[in-house]
Amino acid sequence: EEQTEFAVMTKGKTGKKNENKSNKNGFAPLSSCSPSPSSSSNEAAELVTSQFDIAGPSDNIAEDIKTILTSLRRITSTIAEIKQGNADILGRFASIESRLSDSDGRLMAAEMKIKSLALDVADFRNRLNDQENRARRNNVRILGFPEGVEQGSPTRFLGETLPALLKLPEGTDLSFEQAHRSLAPKPVPGQRPRPFIVKLLHFPVKELLLKAARELGKVEWEGHSILFFPDLSKALQDCRRLFLPVKKILHEENVKYGLFYPATLKVMYKGKTTAFGTAEEAEKFVEK
């Protein structure tokens, strides 16, 4: 614009001189045949604009800036939302970790309590088993008598049969408190008969019966083998039954042994007595 104003001012000052000179010389004025600098610059701008097909730069930059600012606002808003979401997630994680820590503590306490209760239950089971066996301490289990030989009166039958069968001293008073067949279902012909359960009033009499049976070794009645055992609970019977393989080996090797209450195997070998509380210990001894 300054160049254009300068050109116009110059033209205004020199126009008359040039016009006078042209008139004197007979030529037309210079301004009439030569383009002005302002018109040249405008034509050049129009030429560049038309050639490169672009709009005015000021308009595009403003719009681009507005678009960028709008995008930045959106990005800023999204980042703020993400930060808020992360804060919520971190808060939830902290709450979960706190709850997990509390749960771990409660779980450890519960496990310790369960272990304590398991020990108590095992102790109570052992005591109950001991009480059951003490209640049976005067009982004798007799196997081998056929079904029906007692004719409805086990006490009378056994009272008459056992003294002669076991060769007890004359006048021995067995003092039965009760005698009956086991509570299992009555077997069909051909099956093993149910045992007699005999409860004696005095413990020494029970020991006398078992001792007499051991001394005889083999007891028979009318062709039937009769066996005498102490009456024990099922749990204790299962525990004592684990010693059967070891007892078989000791019997084959003619080694003296005895199974004592509740489940202790005593072996007399080379003048030394060794007691075993478990079948595993006895098996290791036999292997050696």
The 8 nearest C-alpha neighbors of each residue, nearest first, counted from 0:
[[1, 3, 2, 4, 37, 5, 6, 40],
 [0, 2, 4, 3, 5, 6, 7, 37],
 [3, 1, 5, 0, 4, 6, 37, 36],
 [2, 4, 0, 6, 37, 5, 1, 7],
 [5, 3, 7, 1, 6, 2, 8, 0],
 [4, 6, 2, 8, 3, 7, 1, 9],
 [5, 7, 3, 9, 4, 8, 10, 2],
 [8, 6, 10, 4, 9, 5, 11, 3],
 [7, 9, 11, 5, 10, 6, 4, 12],
 [10, 8, 6, 12, 11, 7, 5, 13],
 [9, 11, 7, 13, 14, 8, 12, 6],
 [12, 10, 8, 9, 14, 13, 7, 15],
 [11, 13, 9, 10, 14, 8, 15, 16],
 [14, 12, 16, 10, 15, 11, 9, 17],
 [15, 13, 17, 10, 11, 16, 12, 18],
 [14, 16, 18, 17, 13, 19, 12, 11],
 [17, 15, 19, 13, 18, 14, 20, 12],
 [18, 16, 20, 14, 19, 15, 21, 13],
 [17, 19, 15, 21, 28, 16, 20, 14],
 [20, 18, 22, 16, 17, 21, 15, 23],
 [21, 19, 17, 23, 22, 18, 24, 16],
 [22, 20, 26, 24, 18, 23, 25, 19],
 [21, 23, 25, 19, 20, 24, 18, 26],
 [22, 24, 20, 21, 25, 19, 26, 18],
 [25, 23, 21, 22, 26, 20, 19, 27],
 [24, 26, 22, 21, 23, 27, 20, 28],
 [27, 25, 21, 24, 22, 28, 23, 20],
 [26, 28, 21, 29, 25, 31, 22, 18],
 [27, 29, 18, 30, 31, 21, 17, 26],
 [30, 28, 31, 32, 33, 27, 17, 18],
 [31, 29, 33, 28, 32, 34, 35, 14],
 [30, 32, 29, 28, 33, 27, 34, 35],
 [31, 33, 30, 29, 34, 28, 27, 35],
 [34, 32, 30, 29, 31, 35, 28, 36],
 [35, 33, 36, 38, 32, 39, 30, 31],
 [34, 36, 38, 37, 39, 33, 30, 6],
 [35, 37, 39, 38, 40, 34, 3, 6],
 [38, 36, 40, 3, 39, 35, 41, 2],
 [37, 39, 41, 35, 36, 40, 42, 34],
 [40, 38, 36, 42, 37, 41, 43, 35],
 [39, 41, 43, 37, 42, 38, 44, 36],
 [42, 40, 44, 38, 43, 39, 45, 37],
 [41, 43, 45, 39, 40, 44, 46, 38],
 [44, 42, 46, 40, 41, 45, 47, 39],
 [45, 43, 41, 47, 46, 42, 48, 40],
 [44, 46, 42, 48, 43, 47, 49, 41],
 [45, 47, 43, 49, 44, 48, 50, 42],
 [48, 46, 50, 44, 49, 45, 51, 43],
 [49, 47, 45, 46, 51, 50, 52, 53],
 [48, 50, 52, 46, 47, 51, 45, 53],
 [49, 51, 47, 48, 52, 46, 45, 53],
 [52, 50, 48, 49, 53, 47, 46, 54],
 [51, 53, 49, 48, 50, 54, 47, 46],
 [54, 52, 51, 48, 55, 49, 56, 50],
 [53, 55, 56, 52, 48, 59, 58, 57],
 [54, 56, 57, 58, 53, 59, 48, 60],
 [57, 55, 59, 58, 54, 60, 53, 61],
 [56, 58, 60, 55, 59, 61, 54, 62],
 [57, 59, 61, 56, 60, 55, 62, 54],
 [60, 58, 62, 56, 61, 57, 63, 55],
 [61, 59, 63, 62, 57, 58, 64, 56],
 [62, 60, 64, 58, 63, 59, 65, 57],
 [61, 63, 65, 59, 64, 60, 66, 58],
 [64, 62, 66, 60, 65, 61, 59, 67],
 [63, 65, 67, 61, 66, 62, 60, 68],
 [64, 66, 62, 68, 63, 67, 69, 61],
 [67, 65, 63, 69, 64, 68, 62, 70],
 [68, 66, 64, 70, 69, 65, 71, 63],
 [67, 69, 71, 65, 70, 66, 64, 72],
 [68, 70, 72, 66, 67, 71, 65, 73],
 [71, 69, 73, 67, 72, 68, 74, 66],
 [72, 70, 74, 68, 73, 69, 75, 67],
 [71, 73, 75, 69, 70, 74, 76, 68],
 [72, 74, 70, 76, 71, 75, 77, 69],
 [75, 73, 71, 77, 76, 72, 78, 70],
 [76, 74, 72, 78, 73, 77, 71, 79],
 [75, 77, 73, 79, 74, 78, 72, 80],
 [78, 76, 74, 80, 79, 75, 73, 81],
 [79, 77, 81, 75, 80, 76, 74, 82],
 [78, 80, 82, 76, 77, 81, 75, 83],
 [79, 81, 77, 83, 78, 82, 84, 76],
 [82, 80, 84, 78, 83, 79, 85, 77],
 [83, 81, 85, 79, 84, 80, 78, 86],
 [82, 84, 86, 80, 81, 85, 79, 87],
 [85, 83, 81, 87, 86, 82, 80, 88],
 [86, 84, 88, 82, 87, 83, 89, 81],
 [85, 87, 83, 89, 84, 88, 82, 90],
 [86, 88, 90, 84, 85, 89, 91, 83],
 [89, 87, 85, 91, 90, 86, 92, 84],
 [90, 88, 92, 86, 91, 87, 85, 93],
 [91, 89, 87, 93, 88, 92, 86, 94],
 [90, 92, 88, 94, 89, 93, 95, 87],
 [93, 91, 89, 95, 94, 90, 96, 88],
 [92, 94, 96, 90, 91, 95, 89, 97],
 [93, 95, 91, 97, 92, 96, 98, 90],
 [96, 94, 92, 98, 97, 93, 99, 91],
 [97, 95, 99, 93, 98, 94, 92, 100],
 [98, 96, 94, 100, 95, 99, 93, 101],
 [97, 99, 101, 95, 100, 96, 102, 94],
 [100, 98, 102, 96, 101, 97, 95, 103],
 [99, 101, 103, 97, 98, 102, 96, 104],
 [100, 102, 98, 104, 99, 103, 105, 97],
 [101, 103, 99, 105, 104, 100, 106, 98],
 [104, 102, 106, 100, 105, 101, 99, 107],
 [103, 105, 101, 107, 102, 106, 108, 100],
 [104, 106, 102, 108, 103, 107, 109, 101],
 [107, 105, 109, 103, 108, 104, 102, 110],
 [108, 106, 110, 104, 109, 105, 103, 111],
 [107, 109, 105, 111, 106, 110, 112, 104],
 [108, 110, 106, 112, 107, 111, 105, 113],
 [111, 109, 113, 107, 112, 108, 106, 114],
 [112, 110, 114, 108, 113, 109, 115, 107],
 [111, 113, 109, 115, 110, 114, 116, 108],
 [112, 114, 116, 110, 115, 111, 117, 109],
 [115, 113, 117, 111, 116, 112, 110, 118],
 [114, 116, 112, 118, 113, 117, 111, 119],
 [115, 117, 119, 113, 118, 114, 120, 112],
 [118, 116, 114, 120, 119, 115, 113, 121],
 [119, 117, 121, 115, 116, 120, 122, 114],
 [118, 120, 116, 122, 117, 121, 123, 115],
 [121, 119, 123, 117, 122, 118, 124, 116],
 [122, 120, 124, 118, 119, 123, 117, 125],
 [121, 123, 119, 125, 120, 124, 118, 126],
 [124, 122, 126, 120, 125, 121, 127, 119],
 [125, 123, 121, 127, 126, 122, 120, 128],
 [126, 124, 128, 122, 123, 127, 129, 121],
 [125, 127, 129, 123, 128, 124, 130, 122],
 [128, 126, 130, 124, 129, 125, 123, 131],
 [129, 127, 125, 131, 126, 130, 124, 132],
 [128, 130, 126, 132, 127, 131, 125, 133],
 [131, 129, 133, 127, 128, 132, 126, 134],
 [132, 130, 128, 134, 129, 133, 127, 135],
 [131, 133, 135, 129, 134, 130, 231, 232],
 [132, 134, 136, 130, 135, 131, 129, 137],
 [133, 135, 131, 132, 136, 130, 137, 138],
 [136, 134, 132, 138, 133, 137, 230, 131],
 [135, 137, 133, 138, 134, 132, 202, 230],
 [138, 136, 202, 199, 135, 198, 205, 201],
 [139, 137, 198, 135, 230, 197, 136, 199],
 [140, 138, 229, 197, 230, 228, 196, 141],
 [139, 141, 196, 228, 230, 195, 229, 227],
 [142, 140, 227, 195, 194, 226, 139, 228],
 [143, 141, 194, 226, 225, 144, 195, 227],
 [142, 144, 225, 224, 223, 145, 226, 192],
 [143, 145, 142, 146, 225, 223, 192, 148],
 [146, 144, 192, 148, 143, 147, 193, 223],
 [145, 147, 192, 148, 144, 193, 149, 186],
 [146, 148, 149, 150, 145, 151, 144, 192],
 [149, 147, 150, 146, 145, 144, 156, 151],
 [148, 150, 153, 152, 156, 147, 151, 146],
 [151, 149, 148, 147, 152, 153, 156, 146],
 [150, 152, 149, 153, 147, 148, 156, 154],
 [151, 153, 149, 154, 155, 150, 156, 179],
 [154, 152, 149, 156, 155, 178, 179, 157],
 [153, 155, 178, 157, 152, 156, 158, 177],
 [156, 154, 158, 153, 152, 157, 159, 149],
 [155, 157, 153, 159, 149, 158, 154, 160],
 [158, 156, 160, 159, 154, 161, 155, 153],
 [159, 157, 155, 156, 160, 154, 161, 173],
 [158, 160, 157, 156, 161, 155, 162, 163],
 [161, 159, 157, 158, 162, 163, 164, 156],
 [160, 162, 164, 163, 157, 165, 158, 159],
 [163, 161, 167, 165, 164, 166, 160, 159],
 [162, 164, 166, 161, 165, 160, 167, 159],
 [163, 165, 161, 162, 166, 160, 220, 218],
 [166, 164, 162, 167, 163, 161, 211, 212],
 [167, 165, 163, 164, 162, 168, 211, 161],
 [166, 168, 162, 165, 169, 163, 171, 211],
 [169, 167, 171, 170, 166, 162, 163, 165],
 [170, 168, 171, 167, 162, 166, 172, 163],
 [169, 171, 172, 168, 167, 162, 173, 163],
 [172, 170, 169, 168, 173, 167, 162, 204],
 [173, 171, 174, 170, 204, 175, 158, 169],
 [172, 174, 175, 171, 204, 158, 199, 200],
 [175, 173, 172, 200, 199, 176, 201, 204],
 [176, 174, 199, 177, 173, 198, 200, 154],
 [177, 175, 199, 198, 200, 174, 178, 197],
 [176, 178, 198, 175, 197, 154, 179, 199],
 [177, 179, 197, 154, 196, 153, 198, 195],
 [180, 178, 196, 195, 153, 181, 197, 177],
 [179, 181, 195, 194, 196, 193, 182, 178],
 [182, 180, 183, 194, 193, 195, 196, 179],
 [181, 183, 180, 184, 193, 185, 179, 194],
 [182, 184, 181, 185, 193, 180, 186, 194],
 [185, 183, 186, 182, 193, 181, 187, 180],
 [184, 186, 183, 187, 193, 192, 146, 182],
 [187, 185, 190, 184, 192, 188, 191, 193],
 [186, 188, 190, 189, 185, 191, 192, 184],
 [189, 187, 190, 186, 191, 192, 146, 185],
 [188, 190, 187, 191, 186, 192, 145, 146],
 [189, 191, 188, 186, 187, 192, 193, 185],
 [190, 192, 193, 189, 186, 143, 145, 188],
 [193, 191, 146, 145, 190, 186, 194, 143],
 [192, 194, 181, 180, 191, 195, 146, 183],
 [195, 193, 142, 141, 180, 181, 140, 192],
 [194, 196, 180, 141, 179, 140, 181, 197],
 [197, 195, 140, 179, 178, 180, 139, 181],
 [196, 198, 178, 139, 138, 177, 195, 140],
 [199, 197, 138, 177, 176, 137, 175, 178],
 [200, 198, 175, 176, 137, 201, 174, 138],
 [199, 201, 176, 174, 175, 198, 202, 137],
 [202, 200, 199, 204, 203, 137, 205, 174],
 [201, 203, 137, 205, 204, 206, 200, 199],
 [204, 202, 206, 205, 201, 207, 137, 208],
 [205, 203, 207, 206, 202, 201, 173, 208],
 [204, 206, 202, 208, 207, 203, 137, 209],
 [207, 205, 203, 209, 204, 208, 210, 202],
 [206, 208, 204, 210, 205, 209, 211, 203],
 [209, 207, 211, 205, 206, 210, 212, 204],
 [210, 208, 212, 206, 211, 207, 213, 227],
 [211, 209, 213, 207, 212, 208, 206, 214],
 [210, 212, 214, 208, 213, 209, 165, 207],
 [211, 213, 209, 215, 210, 214, 208, 216],
 [214, 212, 210, 216, 211, 215, 209, 217],
 [213, 215, 211, 216, 212, 210, 217, 209],
 [214, 216, 212, 213, 217, 211, 218, 165],
 [217, 215, 213, 214, 212, 218, 211, 226],
 [216, 218, 215, 219, 224, 212, 225, 213],
 [217, 219, 225, 224, 215, 216, 220, 212],
 [220, 218, 224, 223, 225, 222, 221, 217],
 [219, 221, 223, 222, 224, 225, 218, 164],
 [222, 220, 223, 219, 224, 144, 225, 145],
 [221, 223, 220, 219, 224, 225, 218, 143],
 [224, 222, 220, 219, 221, 143, 225, 144],
 [223, 225, 219, 143, 218, 220, 226, 222],
 [224, 226, 143, 218, 219, 142, 223, 144],
 [227, 225, 142, 141, 143, 224, 228, 218],
 [226, 228, 141, 140, 209, 142, 212, 139],
 [229, 227, 140, 139, 230, 141, 226, 209],
 [228, 230, 139, 140, 231, 138, 227, 136],
 [231, 229, 139, 140, 138, 135, 228, 232],
 [230, 232, 132, 229, 236, 235, 233, 135],
 [233, 231, 235, 234, 132, 236, 131, 230],
 [232, 234, 236, 235, 237, 231, 238, 128],
 [235, 233, 237, 236, 232, 238, 128, 231],
 [234, 236, 238, 232, 237, 233, 239, 231],
 [235, 237, 233, 239, 238, 234, 240, 232],
 [238, 236, 240, 234, 235, 239, 233, 241],
 [237, 239, 235, 236, 240, 241, 234, 262],
 [238, 240, 236, 241, 262, 237, 242, 235],
 [239, 241, 237, 242, 238, 243, 236, 235],
 [242, 240, 239, 243, 238, 278, 237, 244],
 [241, 243, 278, 240, 245, 244, 239, 246],
 [242, 244, 246, 245, 240, 241, 247, 239],
 [245, 243, 247, 246, 242, 248, 241, 282],
 [246, 244, 248, 247, 242, 243, 282, 249],
 [245, 247, 243, 249, 248, 244, 250, 242],
 [246, 248, 244, 250, 245, 249, 243, 251],
 [249, 247, 251, 245, 250, 246, 252, 244],
 [248, 250, 246, 254, 252, 251, 247, 253],
 [249, 251, 253, 247, 252, 248, 246, 254],
 [252, 250, 248, 249, 253, 247, 254, 246],
 [251, 253, 249, 250, 254, 248, 247, 255],
 [254, 252, 250, 251, 249, 255, 248, 256],
 [255, 253, 249, 252, 250, 256, 268, 267],
 [254, 256, 267, 266, 253, 268, 257, 249],
 [257, 255, 266, 265, 267, 254, 258, 264],
 [256, 258, 265, 264, 259, 266, 255, 263],
 [259, 257, 264, 263, 265, 262, 260, 256],
 [258, 260, 263, 262, 261, 257, 264, 265],
 [261, 259, 262, 263, 258, 264, 239, 235],
 [260, 262, 259, 263, 235, 239, 258, 129],
 [263, 261, 260, 239, 259, 276, 258, 264],
 [262, 264, 276, 259, 258, 275, 261, 260],
 [265, 263, 258, 275, 274, 257, 259, 266],
 [264, 266, 274, 257, 256, 273, 258, 275],
 [265, 267, 256, 273, 272, 255, 268, 274],
 [266, 268, 272, 255, 271, 256, 270, 273],
 [269, 267, 271, 270, 266, 272, 254, 255],
 [270, 268, 271, 267, 272, 254, 266, 255],
 [269, 271, 268, 267, 272, 266, 273, 255],
 [272, 270, 268, 269, 267, 273, 266, 265],
 [271, 273, 267, 266, 268, 265, 274, 270],
 [272, 274, 266, 265, 271, 267, 275, 268],
 [273, 275, 265, 264, 266, 263, 276, 272],
 [276, 274, 264, 277, 263, 281, 280, 265],
 [275, 277, 263, 262, 264, 274, 278, 280],
 [278, 276, 279, 280, 275, 281, 263, 262],
 [277, 279, 281, 242, 280, 241, 282, 276],
 [280, 278, 282, 277, 281, 283, 275, 276],
 [281, 279, 283, 282, 278, 277, 275, 284],
 [280, 282, 278, 284, 279, 283, 275, 285],
 [283, 281, 285, 279, 284, 280, 278, 286],
 [282, 284, 286, 280, 281, 285, 279, 287],
 [283, 285, 281, 287, 282, 286, 280, 279],
 [284, 286, 282, 287, 283, 281, 245, 248],
 [287, 285, 283, 284, 282, 281, 245, 248],
 [286, 284, 285, 283, 282, 281, 280, 268]]
